[in-house]
Amino acid sequence: MEQRKLFKGKRTRTPGGETIVRLSGVRKRFDPQTAALDGVDLEVRAGEFFSLLGPSGCGKTTLLRILAGFEEPDEGRVEIAGGGMQGVPPYRRPVNLVFQNYALFPHMNVFDNIAFGLRMKRLPGDEVHARVGWALELVDIAGLALRRPHELSGGQKQRVALARALVNEPEVLLLDEPLGALDYKLRKQLQVELMNLQEELGLTFIYVTHDQEEALVMSDRIAVMREGRVEQLGLPEALYERPASRFVAQFLGTSNLIPGTALSEREVETPLGTLRVAETLQSGRRYTLSIRPEKVRLSRNASRGPNRTWARVDDIIYTGAENQYLLDAGGFELVAYTLNSDIQEPGYEEFDYDERIAVHLPEENLVVIHE
Amino acid sequence: MNKRTRWTRLLPTLGPGTVWLLVFTLVPTLLIFYTSFLQRDPHGWLSGPLTLENYRRFFGIGPDGIDPLYLNILGRSLLLGFVTTLAAALIGYPFAFFIAASPRKNLLLLLVVLPFWTNFLIRVYAWIVIFQRKGVLNALLGQLGLDPVLLYPSWTAVYVGTIYTYLPFLILPLYASVEKIDWTLLEAAHDLGAGKLRGFWHAVFPQTLPGLIAGILLVFIPAVGTFVISDLLGAGKAILVGNVIQQQFGASRDWAFGSAAAFVLMAVVLAGLWLYARWAGERGMEELV
């Protein structure tokens, strides 16, 4: 039954829809000391797969609950599909939520669970039947209509929860870590299915997750959240390639963060020596340079040019697809990944413990963080 | 593993319970069933031969038709059982939520259980003190300039006393259900378009059903068989099936008729439970039975 599907659509990553959700200056406090949301401004476009990404306690779930109507913001404005949401209860909002723990009604079978929203709208019986049938087909669980939730596996429950929300044709589908409770393989598979579904239906998804890989794979745009604020918002590639803060650089993937002081417009004095960057700097100011481990070039033989140094191999982690090297560059720790592609060309060499190797930090790969 | 070893393994765990049920439930029930077909001899002892006379007498079947004396009494008991259960549910249901939501739930639970620390008879006598002609209630009414009411002895007093006595038996199991309610289901219902009332009905009420049903059974069954409360607060004039049975085993010394009355009562209650189980089964609520 669980046939593996590949992502069918072509992800353009440039959705041009109109704004469907607009948050401005949203603040929420549950206790006087800490703000759950500390002034959030966001715009989500129609038809977009939008992710809220951040560690636990960053406010992403609170934001989702404000959109669903379970919490009212203390300050700020929420608009969904052109309408202000102040004082609008959850049952009158054009959104549906897929709950983290599914929240299926245990005393109803799958069919009745999915039919619930339609029956609340008092649709006629044959229409309910037709639409629930469509939803069951959509998520590939037509054979489970008469099962009770306790007779379903985690993945099947997730499909029911999804169908129960989708069948109402919401303007925006809110998803609260919907794959969090599933094992790795099933999660990977459902990620693809969710993307297909979103593409097929042209629906707007707002997807809360703490899994950076999930967010990178699935989203059109990502808002990285931290301590109740949006730290950075943009395309997955932009967030990964051009992190704007140390937090984003470290939360999305792994980064080497190198502190330093600008010597001139293009040069930074760092523990690794003087490094050239591709950006104009203010002389004398402190910066952090960030470089992804896979963009660090390693070789046995020294090459000429700037941004080069020597390092000793401290540790090697073999992950299958790549070798991860832990390097000691004159007391400064660097991480570098090389692909295990067996290609005999520079950059694909393999190194040994305690070997002294040449490290190149290409200036176009050094991201300047203004912190 | 053969049958023999399985039995010897099960014996230590199932044995005591089985023996208990046999000795204290099955054997006495069979004895009462047998007794209900015997007769009272002139000295008040039991004697043969076996007869249906006791049942005929209870149902009042005579040559001139049916004399509903005992059937009326049975009906009164069932009515008391229904009204008590209904009242206890109406009072207890919101109260269980109130306890669960309260920051002082332990104190409130203690207050619910507190009456059990006092002797049951004393608590019933306390209602006499409240209801009697020059009692607490009339003193209060007098203070307010109102006419006194005569509630002792009366059916009202019997009903109040019964509801008061059995209310905790409804609250406690219901509270256990309310404590465990998964409130995200209510959020899910709201999210899917259910307003406050429908959200409660579809997402919260079903979760309280196991506790509510347990409570209803714990109240209805003893309330139908009540005799002490009706005896005291009705001053001997409020006659229920329980009183009839008690009289036969006591003053009237007609154990055979008393056994027949007890058996009819038991049959009615069991029939009610069976009907309920069937109803619940049809609705796919097997797990609630």
Contacts between the chains, C-beta under 8 A, distances in Angstrom:
chain1	res1	chain2	res2	distance
A	68	B	187	7.8
A	68	B	191	6.0
A	69	B	190	7.7
A	69	B	191	7.9
A	70	B	187	5.7
A	70	B	190	7.7
A	89	B	190	7.0
A	89	B	195	7.8
A	90	B	187	7.2
A	90	B	190	4.2
A	90	B	191	5.2
A	91	B	190	4.9
A	91	B	191	7.3
A	91	B	192	7.6
A	91	B	193	4.9
A	91	B	194	5.9
A	91	B	195	5.5
A	91	B	199	7.4
A	95	B	191	7.9
A	96	B	191	5.9
A	96	B	192	6.9
A	97	B	187	7.8
A	97	B	188	7.7
A	97	B	191	4.9
A	99	B	184	6.0
A	99	B	187	7.6
A	99	B	188	6.1
A	101	B	184	6.8
A	103	B	182	7.5
A	103	B	184	4.5
A	103	B	185	5.6
A	103	B	187	7.0
A	103	B	188	4.1
A	104	B	188	7.9
A	105	B	185	6.2
A	105	B	188	7.4
A	105	B	189	7.8
A	105	B	202	7.2
A	105	B	203	6.6
A	105	B	206	7.6
A	106	B	185	8.0
A	107	B	206	4.5
A	107	B	207	7.9
A	107	B	285	7.3
A	116	B	189	7.3
A	116	B	192	5.1
A	116	B	194	7.6
A	116	B	202	7.3
A	117	B	192	3.8
A	117	B	193	5.3
A	120	B	189	8.0
A	120	B	192	5.9
A	120	B	193	3.7
A	120	B	194	4.9
A	120	B	198	6.5
A	121	B	193	5.8
A	164	B	192	7.0
A	165	B	191	7.9
A	165	B	192	7.9
A	168	B	192	6.7
A	168	B	193	7.2
